[in-house]
């Protein structure tokens, strides 16, 4: 069974219970506690995006001086990231904050937990393109935690590029993910290189190095086709590379012509 992602302690708020340095707003109308930090914000922003928080905050709130609502299992980083969307420090209201991969990941966990669909979608997209990216093992585990298939595929694809999957990594990701990674490795080893850059094209035939979406001739490296495909499924090499055998496309089975 795959291991769960450990919750990273919030190092800036690990000594004593105190109000958050940035997100304790005097005019706010809701107080909640995450680990040892107390937030006070305007609940309008939260209930607008989360039916879970709306139901939670509809209950009678503590009086002044009472304990704030405790949100267990959350991280301060996650809430800081989400609240940064509502309380921007930029003078330009159309400028969104720039997040690191770790901040996007923390935001994704919180938004998934509280069913903040719009923010969750934004966080998933952020993790697809952020540079430097999140550690791929953590991304794989996170993708399963929040049911993000696109992130799972990205993590497996990148882990398949590593020369060796360590025993520790295999233990963390589990048998199913390991099988997928090995399958991707085997497919990549049989795939040609991109005609425009040195990158080996993976099973999806999309080059990561130059974004060309093509196959190349395994003999002369001319673009537009490789030997395992028939004319009906993939164009021949423009240089007329000899071909033999049968088309590998599922359901085709036509015999390959010797020339394009």
Beta strands, then each sheet from edge to edge (+ up, - down):
strand 1: 18-24
strand 2: 30-34
strand 3: 37-41
strand 4: 69-70
sheet 1: 1+ 3+ 2- 4-
end
